[in-house]
Amino acid sequence: MPCMTSQTSSKAPFQSAVCIVGNGAIAKTAALGFAQAGHSVTLLVPPAPPLADPAAGADDAAWDARVYALNHTAHTLLSTLKVWGALDHDRIAAVDAMIVNGDGAQAGDLAFDAFGAHVGALAWIVEDRNLNQALDAALRFAPHVQLVSGRAMRLEASADNASVHLEDGARIDSSLVVGADGGQSWVRGQCDIGIDYRSYHQRAVVTNFACAKPHHGNAYQWFTGAEGIVALLPLPGDRVSLVWSAPDALAETIMSESLGELAVRLAVYADDKLGALRPLQPETVKDLPLALIRPHTIVAPRVALVGDAAHVVHPLAGHGMNLGFADVADLLTAVAAREEHRSIGDERVLARYARARKEDILLMQLATDGLARLFATDLEPVRIARNLGLNLLNKLPMLKRRLMSHAMGK
Ligand SMILES: Cc1cc2nc3c(=O)[nH]c(=O)nc-3n(C[C@H](O)[C@H](O)[C@H](O)COP(=O)(O)OP(=O)(O)OC[C@H]3O[C@@H](n4cnc5c(N)ncnc54)[C@H](O)[C@@H]3O)c2cc1C
């Protein structure tokens, strides 16, 4: 990351064309994108929590439990920003096929593969740490980026600029504030943007396993009905990464058990395809609450929301981060295409950004929410219909190709 800056109230405000609030992959990508397009950027990150034990850093060799299936949109943007080449490629697995299984006696199935889609890979499984390390390294060399660490207290927007006031009295002035501060976005709250929120009453349990049989680059997903949605994504070598979107009570039970017991639970689904599973690092299991968050708008005067600040979707399609990358790409495009007399935070520019994103976000919200709800019910007629649907879709190559193209971000 660039040098950290701090400032007291007596000093002049920080000035830049863009102020990006957030410290995740989407905020860093937006910062790089604006900087590489020639705009000055202030990246506002929260103050780092003190380390309890300075020696207790993350083990770099260990496999990160947070992984993302990144699609072609993400690949293209990260390649343009020269981040993709800086990733540790020994730790990335290409997804060659996706195999989706239904539930019950008439379990349907659906398969997509890279060969059928005429691409080298459907997606790439990348660890959160690998992605963030590459972004941090790129930011260190990015021109015009200043990193400010502080707690934001107030956001004010006027006709031609916006100011973010920090707890220590400092101020960041810019033409545009980008809210990339996640699902609980402070920026969104400051703009009084309302949200629709619905809990899925599920938690995603994530961890990694070694598998006895090779995965051949296959990503497996089981819609189980009562037990939620189990996904095993390929990691390099004979390893897989689990994302189990389990109903709250089941997730709680899983988290109270050992990873050996979790492997036994998974054998019901995975034994056939992957053989016995062996926990990779018992300490890396995590569980995350799942909810749908739909802000009523993704722009406000001098403000644009990107990433989870703009939409939180169920992870069953592995698309939240990909939507965020597409937000950044479309925001950069809207800014680059503006008329000469318009500033980068101009109302029209932001309206074009919001329009460009509308369909993509809505489709992903409807698709993921619809599937999550469809497969959450245990009613037999619904179960039969959804499995028939999977089988039918598998036999409709045109529709399947269109669905796949959209999922790949092509
Ligand atoms: C189990 C699971 C699996 C997933 N798998 C996939 C997948 O395979 N593919 C995919 O595309 N997506 C996936 N997603 C979605 C993906 O994780 C998110 O969409 C993505 O992490 C959002 O990134 P973000 O940077 O917008 O938000 P976050 O990662 O939440 O980052 C927000 C950042 O903002 C900072 N912040 C918060 N408040 C402030 C503030 N006031 N000031 C400054 N900074 C602040 C936080 O510290 C944080 O660093 C998955 C999600 C889950 C839960």
The ligand as an SDF file (V2000), in Angstrom:
LIG
                    3D

 53 58  0  0  0  0  0  0  0  0999 V2000
  -19.3120  -17.4460    1.6510 C   0  0  0  0  0  0  0  0  0  0  0  0
  -19.1770  -16.4630    0.5430 C   0  0  0  0  0  0  0  0  0  0  0  0
  -18.6250  -16.8780   -0.6500 C   0  0  0  0  0  0  0  0  0  0  0  0
  -18.4960  -15.9780   -1.6980 C   0  0  0  0  0  0  0  0  0  0  0  0
  -17.9740  -16.4160   -2.8760 N   0  0  0  0  0  0  0  0  0  0  0  0
  -17.8840  -15.5560   -3.9090 C   0  0  0  0  0  0  0  0  0  0  0  0
  -17.3620  -15.9960   -5.1680 C   0  0  0  0  0  0  0  0  0  0  0  0
  -17.0150  -17.1620   -5.3530 O   0  0  0  0  0  0  0  0  0  0  0  0
  -17.2800  -15.0950   -6.1790 N   0  0  0  0  0  0  0  0  0  0  0  0
  -17.6860  -13.8020   -6.0170 C   0  0  0  0  0  0  0  0  0  0  0  0
  -17.6180  -13.0340   -6.9790 O   0  0  0  0  0  0  0  0  0  0  0  0
  -18.1670  -13.3620   -4.8450 N   0  0  0  0  0  0  0  0  0  0  0  0
  -18.2800  -14.2040   -3.7940 C   0  0  0  0  0  0  0  0  0  0  0  0
  -18.7650  -13.7540   -2.6000 N   0  0  0  0  0  0  0  0  0  0  0  0
  -19.1320  -12.3440   -2.4360 C   0  0  0  0  0  0  0  0  0  0  0  0
  -17.9130  -11.5160   -2.0500 C   0  0  0  0  0  0  0  0  0  0  0  0
  -17.3070  -12.0460   -0.8900 O   0  0  0  0  0  0  0  0  0  0  0  0
  -18.2860  -10.0690   -1.8050 C   0  0  0  0  0  0  0  0  0  0  0  0
  -19.1690   -9.6430   -2.8070 O   0  0  0  0  0  0  0  0  0  0  0  0
  -17.0510   -9.1930   -1.8220 C   0  0  0  0  0  0  0  0  0  0  0  0
  -16.1480   -9.6200   -0.8280 O   0  0  0  0  0  0  0  0  0  0  0  0
  -17.4250   -7.7380   -1.6060 C   0  0  0  0  0  0  0  0  0  0  0  0
  -16.2690   -6.9680   -1.6200 O   0  0  0  0  0  0  0  0  0  0  0  0
  -16.2990   -5.4560   -1.1450 P   0  0  0  0  0  0  0  0  0  0  0  0
  -14.8710   -4.9820   -1.2500 O   0  0  0  0  0  0  0  0  0  0  0  0
  -17.3650   -4.7310   -1.8470 O   0  0  0  0  0  0  0  0  0  0  0  0
  -16.7520   -5.5320    0.3830 O   0  0  0  0  0  0  0  0  0  0  0  0
  -15.9560   -6.0760    1.6400 P   0  0  0  0  0  0  0  0  0  0  0  0
  -15.0880   -7.2140    1.2580 O   0  0  0  0  0  0  0  0  0  0  0  0
  -16.9830   -6.2810    2.7030 O   0  0  0  0  0  0  0  0  0  0  0  0
  -15.0050   -4.8980    2.0350 O   0  0  0  0  0  0  0  0  0  0  0  0
  -15.4890   -3.7140    2.6090 C   0  0  0  0  0  0  0  0  0  0  0  0
  -14.3000   -2.9850    3.1930 C   0  0  0  0  0  0  0  0  0  0  0  0
  -14.7000   -1.7030    3.6490 O   0  0  0  0  0  0  0  0  0  0  0  0
  -14.0760   -1.4380    4.9000 C   0  0  0  0  0  0  0  0  0  0  0  0
  -14.9280   -0.4920    5.6180 N   0  0  0  0  0  0  0  0  0  0  0  0
  -16.1230   -0.7230    6.2130 C   0  0  0  0  0  0  0  0  0  0  0  0
  -16.5730    0.4200    6.7750 N   0  0  0  0  0  0  0  0  0  0  0  0
  -15.6630    1.3790    6.5150 C   0  0  0  0  0  0  0  0  0  0  0  0
  -15.5640    2.7640    6.8170 C   0  0  0  0  0  0  0  0  0  0  0  0
  -16.5170    3.3870    7.5210 N   0  0  0  0  0  0  0  0  0  0  0  0
  -14.4600    3.4390    6.4200 N   0  0  0  0  0  0  0  0  0  0  0  0
  -13.4990    2.8250    5.6950 C   0  0  0  0  0  0  0  0  0  0  0  0
  -13.5500    1.5160    5.3550 N   0  0  0  0  0  0  0  0  0  0  0  0
  -14.6100    0.8090    5.7640 C   0  0  0  0  0  0  0  0  0  0  0  0
  -13.9850   -2.8100    5.5710 C   0  0  0  0  0  0  0  0  0  0  0  0
  -12.9650   -2.7990    6.5150 O   0  0  0  0  0  0  0  0  0  0  0  0
  -13.6610   -3.6940    4.3770 C   0  0  0  0  0  0  0  0  0  0  0  0
  -12.2910   -3.7420    4.1610 O   0  0  0  0  0  0  0  0  0  0  0  0
  -18.9210  -14.6430   -1.5390 C   0  0  0  0  0  0  0  0  0  0  0  0
  -19.4750  -14.2150   -0.3230 C   0  0  0  0  0  0  0  0  0  0  0  0
  -19.6110  -15.1250    0.7120 C   0  0  0  0  0  0  0  0  0  0  0  0
  -20.2270  -14.6680    2.0100 C   0  0  0  0  0  0  0  0  0  0  0  0
  1  2  1  0
  2  3  1  0
  2 52  2  0
  3  4  2  0
  4  5  1  0
  4 50  1  0
  5  6  2  0
  6  7  1  0
  6 13  1  0
  7  8  2  0
  7  9  1  0
  9 10  1  0
 10 11  2  0
 10 12  1  0
 12 13  2  0
 13 14  1  0
 14 15  1  0
 14 50  1  0
 15 16  1  0
 16 17  1  0
 16 18  1  0
 18 19  1  0
 18 20  1  0
 20 21  1  0
 20 22  1  0
 22 23  1  0
 23 24  1  0
 24 25  2  0
 24 26  1  0
 24 27  1  0
 27 28  1  0
 28 29  2  0
 28 30  1  0
 28 31  1  0
 31 32  1  0
 32 33  1  0
 33 34  1  0
 33 48  1  0
 34 35  1  0
 35 36  1  0
 35 46  1  0
 36 37  1  0
 36 45  1  0
 37 38  2  0
 38 39  1  0
 39 40  1  0
 39 45  2  0
 40 41  1  0
 40 42  2  0
 42 43  1  0
 43 44  2  0
 44 45  1  0
 46 47  1  0
 46 48  1  0
 48 49  1  0
 50 51  2  0
 51 52  1  0
 52 53  1  0
M  END
$$$$
